[in-house]
């Protein structure tokens, strides 16, 4: 009897411990962040609950056709920024209506997870389980939301393993190291306005700042497919931080770029910023220096392929943090 009691206590403790290892979370159409020390998963072979958008059961719709096909497919689970998300779909082996819920809530069994590289034609020559991956994992700090045919979905939250925690720590340390390296380069040099030997360290006019705002009322610019034009009537405002460069004019031009890298261009004697879109794809170069003779900034913004260019004249700073 004592042995039986001990065994039951052990089983109860094991169940409690296992029960604490995971829990269910519901993801909706608005972004939700994975907590520190956790991962969210969808795994093949493990049932989960999905709520389809209204109209998914209406014949003739894309969502209806995908869900009722064999095998069925539901879209999308999204990761990242709302406007530049990475999207995934689920190939399902079966589905079952959840009793006492609305008409759109089902229990599904994932067979595999697919991404943007998936093509329906693959299912003509491959089994569903041989397409895509067996699971999708969202890590601490990542944002997740659903869209398209999915109104909400149930994910499983697990504690990170020791190995995952160590990997996340390394990634975070590397990220901090990269940020600090960029911070050290965030400065505006003085244009020597004369010959200096190659490798000469530039004199800095601005350093140790988090934000610089420039203003210009004279711009020579060229838009894609157009010739150079001068604008001496508008006010152009530029905001420079460690992460972004934003451009705004009183004529309505508004542009925003992500800073990918910072270096010194020894040929132009200017600080050079590699700019890109939200996904980090390089698109433009920004060059800035200070002129002692004019007591103004020299700023040049040019697209990498050369079709777009802005030469800012009579430029000064209006704010520095």
C-alpha positions in Angstrom: 0.0 0.0 0.0 2.8 2.4 0.9 4.6 1.6 -2.5 1.3 2.2 -4.3 0.8 5.5 -2.5 4.3 6.6 -3.3 3.8 5.7 -7.0 0.6 7.7 -7.2 2.3 10.7 -5.6 5.1 10.4 -8.1 2.7 10.2 -11.0 0.8 13.2 -9.7 4.0 15.2 -9.4 5.1 14.1 -12.9 1.8 15.2 -14.3 2.0 18.5 -12.5 5.5 19.1 -13.7 4.6 18.2 -17.3 1.5 20.3 -17.1 3.7 23.3 -16.1 6.0 22.7 -19.2 3.5 24.0 -21.7 0.2 25.9 -22.1 -2.1 27.0 -24.9 -2.1 30.6 -26.2 -4.6 32.0 -28.7 -3.3 34.3 -31.5 -5.5 36.8 -33.2 -5.2 39.3 -36.0 -3.3 41.8 -33.9 0.4 41.2 -33.2 1.2 39.4 -30.0 4.8 39.0 -28.7 6.3 35.7 -27.5 7.3 36.2 -23.8 10.9 36.0 -22.6 12.1 32.4 -22.0 9.3 30.9 -24.1 8.6 29.5 -27.6 5.3 29.1 -29.4 4.9 26.1 -31.7 2.6 24.4 -34.1 3.6 20.8 -34.6 2.6 18.2 -37.2 0.5 15.4 -35.8 -0.7 17.4 -32.8 -4.2 18.7 -32.9 -4.9 22.4 -32.5 -7.9 24.7 -32.7 -8.4 27.2 -35.5 -11.2 29.7 -36.1 -11.7 30.6 -39.8 -12.9 34.0 -41.0 -16.6 34.4 -41.7 -17.3 33.4 -45.3 -14.7 30.6 -45.3 -17.5 28.0 -45.7 -19.1 29.9 -48.6 -18.6 27.9 -51.8 -16.5 29.6 -54.4 -14.2 31.5 -52.1 -10.4 30.9 -52.0 -10.5 30.1 -48.3 -13.3 27.6 -48.8 -11.6 25.9 -51.7 -8.3 25.5 -49.8 -9.9 24.3 -46.5 -12.1 21.7 -48.2 -9.5 20.4 -50.7 -7.7 17.1 -50.0 -5.3 17.7 -48.3 -6.8 20.9 -46.8 -4.7 24.1 -46.4 -5.3 27.1 -44.1 -3.5 30.5 -44.4 -1.9 32.6 -42.8 0.1 32.7 -39.6 2.4 35.7 -39.7 5.6 36.6 -38.0 7.2 40.1 -37.8 6.1 43.5 -38.9 2.5 43.9 -40.0 3.5 45.4 -43.3 6.5 43.1 -44.0 5.5 39.9 -42.3 6.8 36.4 -43.1 3.8 34.2 -43.6 3.1 30.5 -43.2 0.3 28.1 -44.0 -0.8 24.7 -42.6 -1.5 21.5 -44.6 -4.0 19.6 -42.6 -4.8 15.8 -42.6 -8.2 16.1 -41.1 -10.5 18.6 -39.3 -13.4 18.3 -36.9 -16.1 20.8 -35.9 -15.8 21.9 -32.3 -19.2 21.4 -30.6 -21.0 24.3 -28.9 -18.9 26.9 -30.7 -19.5 29.1 -33.8 -19.7 27.7 -37.3 -16.1 28.5 -38.1 -14.2 26.8 -35.2 -12.5 23.5 -35.9 -10.0 21.1 -34.5 -7.3 20.4 -37.1 -4.4 18.1 -37.3 -1.4 19.7 -39.1 0.5 17.5 -41.5 3.2 20.1 -42.4 4.0 23.7 -42.4 4.5 25.6 -45.6 5.9 29.1 -46.5 6.0 31.4 -49.5 8.2 28.9 -51.5 5.4 26.3 -51.5 3.5 25.6 -54.8 0.3 23.6 -55.0 1.9 21.6 -57.9 4.2 20.0 -55.3 1.3 17.9 -54.0 0.9 16.2 -57.4 4.3 14.5 -56.9 4.8 14.5 -53.2 2.9 13.3 -50.1 1.6 16.2 -47.9 4.0 15.0 -45.1 7.0 15.4 -47.5 6.2 19.0 -48.2 7.4 21.9 -46.0 8.5 21.4 -42.4 7.2 19.4 -39.5 6.8 22.4 -37.1 7.0 26.2 -36.9 8.6 27.8 -33.9 8.3 31.4 -32.8 10.9 32.5 -30.4 11.0 35.0 -27.5 10.6 38.6 -28.7 9.1 37.7 -32.0 5.6 39.0 -32.9 2.9 36.7 -34.2 -0.5 37.3 -35.7 -2.9 35.7 -38.1 -4.7 36.8 -41.3 -6.2 35.9 -44.6 -8.4 32.8 -43.9 -7.6 32.5 -40.2 -9.4 34.6 -37.5 -7.6 33.0 -34.6 -5.4 29.9 -33.9 -4.2 28.0 -30.8 -0.5 27.7 -30.4 1.4 25.7 -27.7 3.8 27.6 -25.4 6.8 25.8 -24.1 9.6 26.8 -21.8 12.9 27.3 -23.7 15.4 24.6 -23.3 18.8 25.4 -21.8 20.3 25.1 -25.3 17.7 27.5 -26.7 18.3 30.0 -23.8 22.1 29.8 -24.5 21.5 30.4 -28.2 19.2 33.4 -27.5 21.8 34.8 -25.1 24.5 34.6 -27.8 22.1 36.2 -30.3 21.3 39.0 -27.9 25.0 39.6 -27.1 25.8 39.7 -30.8 23.0 42.2 -31.4 24.2 44.4 -28.6 27.8 44.2 -30.0 26.5 45.2 -33.5 24.5 48.1 -32.1 27.5 49.4 -30.1 29.7 49.1 -33.2 27.2 51.2 -35.1 26.9 53.7 -32.3 30.7 54.2 -32.4 30.4 55.2 -36.1 27.4 57.5 -35.6 29.2 60.8 -36.2 29.5 63.6 -38.8 33.1 64.4 -40.0 34.5 67.8 -41.0 35.3 68.0 -44.7 39.0 68.9 -44.7 38.4 70.8 -48.0 42.0 70.0 -48.9 44.2 67.0 -49.7 44.9 64.7 -46.8 46.8 61.4 -47.0 44.8 58.2 -47.3 44.0 56.8 -44.0 43.9 60.1 -42.1 41.4 60.0 -39.3 38.7 62.6 -39.9 38.0 65.4 -37.4 34.5 65.1 -36.0 32.0 67.9 -35.9 29.1 65.8 -34.4 29.4 62.7 -32.2 27.8 61.0 -29.2 24.3 61.9 -30.4 21.2 59.8 -30.6 19.3 62.1 -33.1 20.2 64.9 -35.5 17.5 66.9 -37.4 18.6 68.9 -40.5 16.7 71.5 -42.5 17.4 72.6 -46.1 15.6 75.2 -48.3 17.6 74.5 -51.5 17.7 71.1 -53.1 18.9 69.9 -56.5 17.2 66.6 -57.1 16.4 63.9 -59.7 13.5 61.5 -59.5 13.5 58.1 -61.3 12.9 58.7 -65.0 13.2 62.5 -64.6 15.9 65.1 -65.2 17.5 67.1 -62.4 15.3 69.9 -61.0 15.9 72.6 -58.4 13.6 73.3 -55.5 14.3 76.6 -53.7 10.8 77.1 -52.4 10.2 74.1 -50.1 11.6 73.2 -46.7 13.1 69.8 -46.5 13.5 68.1 -43.1 15.8 65.2 -42.5 16.0 63.1 -39.3 19.0 60.9 -38.6 19.1 58.3 -35.8 21.1 55.1 -35.2 18.3 53.1 -36.9 16.6 55.3 -39.4 16.9 58.2 -41.8 13.6 60.0 -42.6 13.1 62.6 -45.3 10.1 65.0 -45.4 9.4 68.0 -47.6 6.6 70.6 -47.5 5.6 69.5 -51.0 4.5 66.2 -49.6 7.5 64.0 -50.3 8.0 61.5 -47.4 10.6 58.8 -47.3 11.9 56.5 -44.6 15.0 54.3 -44.7 16.5 51.7 -42.4 20.2 52.2 -41.6 22.1 49.0 -42.5 25.7 50.1 -42.0 27.8 53.1 -41.3 31.4 53.8 -42.6 33.7 56.6 -43.6 34.0 57.4 -47.4 37.6 58.5 -47.7 37.1 59.5 -51.3 34.2 61.9 -50.6 35.5 62.7 -47.1 32.0 62.1 -45.8 30.3 59.8 -43.4 28.4 57.2 -45.5 25.2 55.4 -44.4 24.0 52.4 -46.2 20.2 52.6 -46.3 17.6 50.0 -47.0 13.9 49.1 -46.8 12.2 47.6 -43.7 13.5 44.1 -44.7 17.0 45.3 -44.8 17.4 45.2 -48.6 20.0 47.9 -49.6 18.5 50.7 -51.7 20.3 54.0 -51.1 23.5 55.7 -49.8 23.5 58.8 -47.6 26.7 60.9 -47.3 27.0 63.7 -44.8 29.9 66.1 -43.8 30.3 69.5 -42.2 31.9 72.4 -44.0 33.9 74.9 -41.9 34.0 77.4 -44.8 30.3 77.6 -45.3 29.3 76.6 -41.7 26.7 74.2 -43.1 26.3 70.5 -43.8 26.8 68.8 -47.1 24.2 66.1 -47.6 23.9 63.7 -50.6 21.2 61.0 -50.9 21.4 58.7 -53.9 19.8 55.4 -54.9 22.2 52.5 -55.4 21.3 52.2 -59.1 21.6 56.0 -59.6 18.1 56.8 -60.8 17.3 59.0 -57.8 19.4 61.7 -56.2 19.1 64.6 -53.7 21.8 67.2 -53.3 20.8 69.3 -50.3 22.2 72.9 -50.1 22.1 75.5 -47.4 21.6 72.8 -44.8 21.9 73.3 -41.0 20.9 71.3 -37.9 17.8 72.3 -36.0 17.9 69.8 -33.2 20.5 67.5 -31.7 19.9 64.9 -28.9 
